[in-house]
């Protein structure tokens, strides 16, 4: 099992995973509010849904930028990003997304499996090899 190289990378992984999950919920909530606003013919509710959708778009941009820094420690491919690499043949989707599986497992299980090299990475910082001498 591999580990991440620094605590800043660990924070970036957690922030990217949390932001990705929140974005998914916001997208579903936006469509639900839009359908409800059209059904009720409620203009303030439609405006609230559009504002929520705008926030989801801003969060999508933030997730895209942050996701490019979340790399697998073995193959160095951004696992939360969307590179044009070929996925491993045993990689499975969760709700139609490889990134959703990585995000949920890194948040709740404490590890994730890279969809490109199929290696498990623990969500903890590896110990430093170099000790300072006095």
Secondary structure by P-SEA (a helix, b strand, c coil): ccccccaaaaaaaaaaaaaaaaaaaaaaaaaaaaaaaaaaccaaaaaaaaaaaaaaaaaaaaaaaaaaaccccccccccccccccccccccccccccaaaaaaaaacccccccccccccccccccccccccccc
